[in-house]
Amino acid sequence: MTPERLDAAFSPLADPTRRAILARLALGETTVNELAEPFDMSLPNISKHLKVLEGAGLISRSRDAQ
């Protein structure tokens, strides 16, 4: 693995919110609303964190019709 790829993977983990999101997702799948509950931030901000984690290849997202 190149240093650039390592930076791309580890840089997102420097943020405590993203680490907390990953810890929650390690327990199983959940909705964005459920992920946002313990944080004092808007859903769009949570989505931004998810996009960073997804871009680093640490998570994948899907949409399920209700």
Backbone as a chain_set.jsonl record, in Angstrom:
{"seq": "MTPERLDAAFSPLADPTRRAILARLALGETTVNELAEPFDMSLPNISKHLKVLEGAGLISRSRDAQ", "coords": {"N": [[0.853, -1.179, 0.0], [0.56, 2.192, -0.839], [2.01, 5.256, 0.504], [0.237, 7.376, 0.059], [-2.244, 6.118, -0.178], [-2.455, 5.071, 2.371], [-2.587, 7.442, 3.865], [-5.039, 8.381, 2.891], [-6.753, 6.504, 3.983], [-6.306, 6.654, 6.762], [-6.501, 9.352, 7.503], [-9.293, 10.18, 7.613], [-9.937, 8.964, 10.009], [-8.929, 10.534, 11.977], [-10.751, 12.257, 12.989], [-12.903, 12.564, 15.744], [-15.714, 12.262, 15.639], [-16.141, 10.791, 13.301], [-14.791, 8.448, 14.017], [-16.442, 7.586, 16.083], [-18.792, 7.126, 14.663], [-17.954, 4.987, 13.026], [-17.477, 3.094, 15.037], [-20.084, 2.663, 15.946], [-21.239, 1.625, 13.615], [-19.887, -0.741, 13.445], [-21.307, -2.4, 15.016], [-23.466, -3.103, 13.551], [-25.774, -2.654, 10.772], [-27.426, 0.511, 10.304], [-29.637, 3.364, 10.321], [-29.232, 6.67, 8.894], [-30.483, 8.565, 10.464], [-30.553, 7.258, 12.967], [-27.823, 7.071, 13.428], [-27.222, 9.755, 13.774], [-28.392, 10.483, 16.186], [-26.854, 10.51, 18.775], [-25.261, 12.75, 18.423], [-24.654, 16.275, 18.41], [-25.468, 17.618, 15.942], [-26.479, 18.462, 12.596], [-28.4, 16.484, 10.215], [-27.399, 16.82, 7.544], [-24.699, 17.391, 8.159], [-23.864, 15.011, 9.386], [-24.142, 13.37, 7.176], [-22.086, 14.402, 5.585], [-19.835, 13.531, 7.011], [-20.199, 10.798, 6.65], [-19.821, 10.615, 3.887], [-17.098, 11.179, 3.699], [-16.006, 8.956, 5.04], [-16.949, 6.964, 3.351], [-15.673, 7.665, 0.96], [-13.073, 7.067, 1.667], [-13.176, 4.408, 1.61], [-13.967, 3.043, 3.849], [-16.546, 2.563, 4.652], [-19.668, 1.497, 3.204], [-22.567, 2.628, 1.565], [-26.131, 2.254, 1.277], [-29.404, 2.55, -0.111], [-32.508, 1.753, 1.123], [-35.764, 1.122, 0.206], [-38.583, 2.118, 1.999]], "CA": [[0.0, 0.0, 0.0], [1.363, 3.4, -0.951], [1.772, 6.236, 1.565], [-0.958, 8.171, -0.251], [-3.427, 5.309, 0.164], [-2.513, 5.013, 3.837], [-3.101, 8.738, 4.316], [-6.458, 8.448, 2.546], [-7.496, 5.636, 4.893], [-6.171, 7.045, 8.163], [-6.887, 10.743, 7.725], [-10.674, 10.291, 8.109], [-10.045, 8.453, 11.375], [-8.432, 11.544, 12.913], [-11.908, 12.974, 13.529], [-13.595, 11.741, 16.745], [-17.076, 11.951, 15.212], [-16.076, 9.683, 12.349], [-14.436, 7.23, 14.76], [-17.652, 7.162, 16.808], [-19.706, 6.571, 13.66], [-17.442, 3.662, 12.678], [-17.699, 2.198, 16.173], [-21.508, 2.303, 15.934], [-21.503, 0.771, 12.459], [-19.292, -2.056, 13.696], [-22.344, -3.192, 15.697], [-24.453, -3.518, 12.56], [-26.358, -1.616, 9.926], [-28.319, 1.454, 10.957], [-30.033, 4.485, 9.463], [-28.539, 7.938, 9.151], [-31.156, 9.182, 11.62], [-30.078, 6.597, 14.184], [-26.427, 7.466, 13.624], [-27.16, 11.157, 14.177], [-28.988, 10.707, 17.515], [-25.994, 10.929, 19.885], [-24.443, 13.908, 18.082], [-25.31, 17.574, 18.359], [-25.24, 18.172, 14.608], [-27.573, 18.229, 11.65], [-28.284, 15.331, 9.32], [-26.445, 17.084, 6.466], [-23.329, 17.272, 8.666], [-23.593, 13.577, 9.535], [-23.954, 12.862, 5.817], [-20.74, 14.787, 5.137], [-18.909, 12.597, 7.647], [-20.366, 9.504, 5.985], [-19.201, 10.705, 2.567], [-15.643, 11.073, 3.894], [-15.722, 7.556, 5.353], [-17.202, 6.186, 2.14], [-14.607, 7.994, 0.024], [-11.86, 6.382, 2.118], [-13.394, 2.969, 1.483], [-14.168, 2.471, 5.176], [-17.945, 2.14, 4.736], [-20.457, 1.6, 1.988], [-23.957, 3.011, 1.897], [-27.183, 1.868, 0.347], [-30.746, 3.056, 0.212], [-33.562, 0.741, 1.103], [-37.1, 1.718, 0.183], [-39.384, 1.774, 3.181]], "C": [[0.896, 1.237, 0.0], [1.08, 4.351, 0.216], [0.518, 7.074, 1.319], [-2.234, 7.425, 0.105], [-3.572, 5.18, 1.676], [-3.063, 6.316, 4.397], [-4.599, 8.845, 4.057], [-7.308, 7.602, 3.486], [-7.46, 6.15, 6.329], [-6.599, 8.475, 8.453], [-8.331, 10.887, 8.206], [-10.833, 9.83, 9.558], [-9.518, 9.437, 12.415], [-9.581, 12.283, 13.59], [-12.67, 12.087, 14.512], [-15.032, 11.38, 16.364], [-17.071, 10.777, 14.246], [-15.673, 8.381, 13.031], [-15.653, 6.695, 15.51], [-18.672, 6.549, 15.839], [-19.255, 5.171, 13.271], [-17.669, 2.654, 13.796], [-19.153, 1.748, 16.209], [-21.815, 1.355, 14.786], [-20.89, -0.617, 12.616], [-20.288, -2.979, 14.391], [-23.404, -3.702, 14.732], [-24.999, -2.338, 11.791], [-27.322, -0.744, 10.72], [-28.677, 2.553, 9.966], [-29.208, 5.718, 9.806], [-29.168, 8.631, 10.359], [-30.681, 8.573, 12.933], [-28.614, 6.954, 14.465], [-26.32, 8.878, 14.191], [-27.608, 11.402, 15.609], [-28.005, 11.167, 18.59], [-25.178, 12.202, 19.625], [-25.274, 15.178, 18.039], [-24.968, 18.236, 17.026], [-26.381, 17.76, 13.692], [-27.33, 16.969, 10.824], [-27.35, 15.607, 8.138], [-24.978, 16.985, 6.931], [-22.941, 15.81, 8.883], [-23.34, 12.967, 8.159], [-22.586, 13.219, 5.266], [-19.685, 13.857, 5.731], [-18.985, 11.227, 6.972], [-19.719, 9.5, 4.603], [-17.681, 10.585, 2.666], [-15.257, 9.624, 4.165], [-15.916, 6.671, 4.126], [-16.094, 6.418, 1.105], [-13.292, 7.312, 0.369], [-11.996, 4.866, 2.013], [-13.625, 2.273, 2.811], [-15.604, 2.012, 5.411], [-18.526, 2.116, 3.334], [-21.89, 1.892, 2.406], [-24.891, 2.47, 0.842], [-28.486, 2.493, 0.802], [-31.719, 1.918, 0.091], [-34.899, 1.444, 1.131], [-37.883, 1.219, 1.383], [-40.765, 1.354, 2.758]], "O": [[1.869, 1.312, 0.75], [0.027, 4.261, 0.846], [-0.181, 7.44, 2.264], [-3.185, 8.01, 0.623], [-4.686, 5.179, 2.199], [-3.903, 6.305, 5.296], [-5.344, 9.342, 4.902], [-8.459, 7.944, 3.757], [-8.466, 6.09, 7.036], [-7.023, 8.768, 9.571], [-8.578, 11.657, 9.134], [-11.756, 10.256, 10.252], [-9.65, 9.193, 13.614], [-9.396, 12.871, 14.655], [-13.047, 10.969, 14.159], [-15.516, 10.307, 16.726], [-17.898, 9.872, 14.356], [-16.165, 7.316, 12.659], [-15.867, 5.484, 15.565], [-19.334, 5.566, 16.171], [-20.077, 4.258, 13.193], [-18.011, 1.5, 13.54], [-19.432, 0.578, 16.474], [-22.562, 0.392, 14.956], [-21.341, -1.567, 11.977], [-20.132, -4.2, 14.36], [-24.153, -4.624, 15.054], [-24.728, -1.18, 12.111], [-27.949, -1.197, 11.678], [-28.079, 2.65, 8.894], [-28.576, 5.796, 10.86], [-28.461, 9.216, 11.18], [-30.435, 9.292, 13.901], [-28.225, 7.12, 15.622], [-25.431, 9.163, 14.993], [-27.247, 12.421, 16.198], [-28.296, 12.147, 19.276], [-24.478, 12.677, 20.519], [-26.45, 15.156, 17.676], [-24.285, 19.258, 16.974], [-27.139, 16.835, 13.984], [-26.212, 16.459, 10.747], [-26.579, 14.726, 7.756], [-24.118, 16.541, 6.169], [-21.81, 15.418, 8.595], [-22.436, 12.148, 7.993], [-21.982, 12.419, 4.55], [-18.754, 13.443, 5.04], [-17.963, 10.578, 6.752], [-19.135, 8.497, 4.193], [-17.049, 9.961, 1.814], [-14.294, 9.117, 3.589], [-15.142, 5.743, 3.892], [-15.637, 5.477, 0.455], [-12.49, 7.01, -0.515], [-11.05, 4.129, 2.292], [-13.496, 1.052, 2.903], [-15.854, 1.167, 6.272], [-17.938, 2.654, 2.396], [-22.353, 1.457, 3.461], [-24.517, 2.257, -0.311], [-28.637, 2.907, 1.951], [-31.753, 1.207, -0.913], [-35.14, 2.281, 2.001], [-37.839, 0.038, 1.727], [-41.596, 1.023, 3.604]]}, "num_chains": 1, "name": "protein.A"}
